[in-house]
Amino acid sequence: MSLHAASHVSSLPDSRAAAAAIAEQLQMSFARQPLRALIVYSTVNHDQAVVLRILRDCCGADVAILGCSAQGIMHNGAVGEGSFLLGAMGFGGEDLEAVAAVVRGIDQDSAQKGANLAAALKLSIEPKVVFLLYDPLCGADVEAMLGGFSEIRCPVIGGGAAQPWGPIVRTFQYWQGEVIQHGAVALALGGPFSAEIGVCHGTAPTGIEMTLTRCSGNKIFEIDGRSAIDIWREITGCEESEINNQDYVASWAIGVARRVQSAHGERTQYVIRAAFGFDLEAGAVIVQAAIPEGTRIMFHHRTVPVVTEGTANMGRELVQKLVGRRPWAVMGFECGARTKAFLGQAATLQENVALQNAVAPDAPWLGMLAWGEVAPTGGKPAFHNYTYPVAVLTEP
């Protein structure tokens, strides 16, 4: 059986040098195995066009290259945020099939764009996992986009492109040698392997339940008949001048209850929606995925124990699922609001190293700090916030 993966990260500040270092390491890692696809993450300080051009020249035209900007990067034994970081995970081997695709303008007719993207992910066999990366700041309805993946039977997991923690500006997606915005890219992998998915959440319900009384698309105008921004400010305790301060925004979220089937029967699980912007003139809170009018919601609040204990529990569950199997690659998509800005740098490192050591200490890891996460809920791809999804690829 020939399945191979390798992850490499550079912290060199020179974009050419960083990309050349990654390219050289990839060539050594895949000297005896064909490289099929490359997922690339970069902080926005890098000249991303230069990075992609060098990696394209290294990999050749037959290798699918995709990725996005990230708030930070996790890899074996380390987590970095901001500054100059470049990371890549190569997937290959004679027995691996890979196909990548892109859609643009996902803020327009998000559901159809999702269907178009899913339709392009055709292998000669059924895919075992799909990795999805998208622009979270363009106004796309991510849940509608995921609805277009209804024909995809394998797990869909991924995250929203990101930038440094702070004022929200813009993010980037990578497609072959091109840097784009308002887009989504995806990679489907198939072959003689299995994909185990772990998901943990980072919020706790407050018991404060309300009804969304007026919404339009991704904008929530009224909650219990009052201005959504007024409600948000009361819940978070922020002044109007601080409404766009991520330290306030990222501490609170809206939980939408869903009934899902599990091994222990039907249960309630919350999908979490964070505020990704505000329409001050209209008094609206903007989220990444539309919530229908009339929906009962539960406000959620982040706590350190919920974050750290959730990750530890996810690790234990994955260990049980992986008994007798060898992991050969791990991809993670941790919400950027959980890490340095909330847990702090030391606790974030401890959280991730403990997870790596518990689940797959010998496998290559690559993760991004994302602005919005995608992971299965009730067997279907779903959009989340404040979440940490992980995909472990194992030999069967």
N, C-alpha and C positions, 0 to 999 in steps of 0.2 A: 504494500500500500504506500502510495507516494502523496503525502500531504505535508506542506511546509509553510511556516510563517516566521516572520522576523520583524521586530520593532526596533526603531532607532530614533534617538532624540538628540538634538544639538542645541546648546545655549550660546553658540557663537553669535556676536552682534552683527557681523557682516553677512548679509543675505547670500551672497555668492559663496562665501566660505562655508556657511552652514549647509546650504543645499549640496555643495560638492562633497562635504563630509558624509551626509546622509546617502548620497549617490554611491560613494565608494563603499560604504558599509553594506548597502543593498547588493552591490555587485559581488561582494565576498559572500554574503549570506545565501545568495541564489546562484552560486557558481556551478552547482551540480543539480539544481532544480529549476524548472522554468517558472518565471515570475508571471502571474496572471493579472494581478490587480494591485493597486497601491492606494491606500487611504492616507491623506495628508492633512495635518493640522498645523496652523501657524498663528502666532500672535500678530496683531495688525501692525506692529512696528516694522516688521520685515517688508521688503519689497517683494510682494507675493507673486507678481508677474515674473520676476527674475527667478524666484525659487521654483516655480512650475516649469519654466523653460529649461532649467538645468536638470530637473528630475525627468522631464520628457525626453531630453537628449540622452540621458543615462538609460532609461528604461526601454526606449524604442516605441514605435507606433502601435505595436500589438498589445501593449499593456494598458489596461484601463486605469486612468488616474482621476481621482475625485477626492473631495474633501471640503474643508471650510476653515474660516478663521475661528479662533477659540480664545476664551478668557484665560485658559491655562491647559496644561497637558499633564496627565498621569502616565507613568511608565514604571518599569520594574524598580521598586525601591525608592521612588521619588515622585513628588508632585511640585510643579512650578506654575506660577501665575505671573502675568504681565511680562514686561521686559521683552527680551528676544528669545523666543522658543520656537523650535520647528521639530515636528515629529511625524513619523510615517510608519505604517504597518503594511508590510508586503505579504500577499497571499499567493501561494503557488503550489507546485507539484504536479506530476503527470496525471493524477486522479482528480484534480480539482477543476471544476468548470466555474467560470465567472463571466458575468455580463453587467455592464453599467449603463445608466441612462440619465438624462437631464430633462427637466422642463423649466421654462422661463415664465416670468410674469405670473407667479402663483397667487398674487393678490387679485387676479381676475379669474373668475370661475374656478375657484380652488378645487371643487369636486372633480371637474372634468380634467384639470391638470393632474390630479392624483391618479385618475383612471388612465390617462395617457402615459404617465410614468410607470405605473404597474404593468401596463400592456407591453412596454418595451423591455421588461425584464424576463426575457424568454431564454431558457436553457433547453438542452436536449433531454434533461431530466428535471424532476421537481426540485426546486431550490430548497435548501435546508434553513437558510436565514437570509434576510434582507436588511442591509444597513441603509438608513435614510438620514440625510442632512439637508437642512432647509434654512431659508432666511426668516427669522422670527419677527423682524421689525417692519416688514413691508405691508402689513395689514391682512395677510392671508388668513383664512379660516382653516387652521391646521386640522381640526377634527373633520371638517368637510373633505379636505384633501385626503385624509386617511380613509375616508369612506370609499374613495376610489380604488382602494386596495382590496376590495371584497373578494376578488378572484385569487389573491395570494393566500395560500394555505399555510405557509411556514411563518414563524415569528418575524415580525417587523420591529426593529429596534433602532434607536438613533437619537438625534438631538438637534436643537437649533444652533446655528452658527452664533458666535459670540465675539465680544470685544473686551477691552479691560473694564473691570468693575468701576462704575462711576456714571457720569452723564451718558445717556443713551444716544449714540450717534448713528452707526451703521455696521453691518456685518458683510462678509463676503463668502461666496461659494466657489469651489474650484471644479472645473470641468476640462479634462485633458490639459491643455496648456493655457486655458483661459480663466481669468478672474471675473466673476459675474456677481450681480445682486438680484434680489427678487426671484431667486431660483431655488430649485430643489434638485438634489442629485441622489442616486441610489445605486447600490451594488448588491446583486444577488449571487450567492455562492451555492454550489451543489457538488455532491460527491459522496464518498463513503465515510460520512461523519455525522455526528449529532450536534445540535445546538441546544444547550440548556440556558434558560433565561432566569435571572434573579432580578427582583425589583424591591426596593425599600423606599419608604416615604419619610419626609422630614417635618411633618406638621401634626399637631394634635387638635381635635375638635374642641371648640370653646363652649359648646352648648347654645350659642347664640344663633337661632334659626330664623330666617326671614324668607320672603318671597320676592322673586324678580318680577316686577310689575310692568316694566317697559324696557324693551331691548330692541336693537336693530343690528343684525349681523354681529360683529365683534364688540359692539358698544352696549354697555349697560347704563340706561338713563335713570331708571328709578328702582329703588328697593323699598318694598312696603309703602309705595306711593310717594316716597320722598326722593330728593336728588341723591343719586348714587355716590357722588363725590362727598356730599355732606355726611352720608352714612359712613363712608370710608374714613373720612377725617375723624369722626367720632370714635370709630373702632380703633384706629391707629394712634390717635392722640397727636397728629401732626398739624402744624399751622399750614395755611394756604400756600405760603412761600416755600414750604418744605415738601409739597405734594409730590415732586419729582425726585426727591432724595431717595436713593435706593435703600438706604439704611432703614427708612420707614416702610417703603413699599414692600421690601423683601421680607418683612417680619410677619406679614399677614397674608391670608389667601382665602379664596372662596372654595368650599368643598361641595361637590355635587354628588349625591348618593346614587350608587348603581347597585342593582341586585345581580350578583354573579354566582355561578355554580363552582363549587370547589369539591375536593375529595371528602369534605365533611358536610356537604349539603349546601344549600343556598345561603348566602350571607350578604351583608351590606358592605360595600367598599366605596370609599370616596375617591373621585378623581379631583385633582387640585388645580385650580385656576388662579394664577397670580396676575396682578395688574401690570400691564406692559405699556401703559400710557394713560393720559387723561385728556379729555376734551373739556377744558375749563369753561369755555363759553356755553357749552350745552350741558355741563354738569355730568358728563359721562365718564365711566371707568372703562378702559379698553383692555380686553383680554385677547389671548391668541386663538381661542376657539369659542365659537358662539354658544351661548346657553339660552334655551328657549324661554320666552315669557311664561310666567306661571310656575317656573321651577322653584322648588323649595331648596334653599341653600343653607349650609352651616359654615359660619366663619371659623377658620382655622388659624392657629398661631404656631410659630416654630419654637421648639425647645431643643437645647443641646442633647439631653438624654434621648429624645425621640430620634434625632439624627444618628447619634453614635450607636445606640442599642439596635436601631433598625438595620444599620449596616452589618453589625455583628450577627444579628439573627439571619440576615440574608446569606451571609457567609456559611453559617451552620447548615442552612437548608440546601445550599449548593453542594456542600461537601457530601451530604447524604445522597443527593442525586448522582454524584459523580463516582460513587464507589465502584472500583474495578475498571475505570476508564481513564485514559491518559489525555488530559487537555493539551492541545497544541496551539491554541491562540485564545486570547481574552480581549474583548473590547468593552470599554466602560463609557458611560455618558452621565456624569454627575452634574447636577444643577450647580451653576456657579454661585448661587446665593447661599449654598450650604457650606462653602469651604472657607477660604481665608477671611472673608468679610464677616463670617458668623462664627465658625469654630475656631478660627485663628490658624496660623500656619502650622504650628507644632501639632495641634490636634488633628488637622486635616491629613498631615503626613502619617500620623499614627493610625488614623482610621483606614487609610488606603493600604499601608504596608501590612497591617494586621489582616485585612481582607485578602491581599495577595498571598501572604504566607499560609493562610488557612485553606484557600481554594485551589490555587495552582502555582506553587512557588517556582516551578521550573519552566513554566510556559511564558512566551513573550506577551506582555501586556501593553496596550495603548489605550488611553482614555482622554476624553476632552471634557473641559468644564463648559457646560452647555447652557443656553438660554431657552429652556423648554426641552422636554424629553418625550420620547416615544417608546412605549413598551406595551406588550399585550395585556388586556384586561378582559376577562371572560372569554378568552380565545380570539379576540379581535384586537387589531392595533388601536391604541388610544393615546391621546395627548395628556401629558402630565406636567406639573411644575413641582419644584422642591423635591425631586425624586432622583434615585440613583439606579438606573437599569444597567445590568451587566449581561453580556453574552459570552458563554464559555463554549468554545468549539472543541469537541472531543472525538477521539477515535471510537467507533461503535463498540 
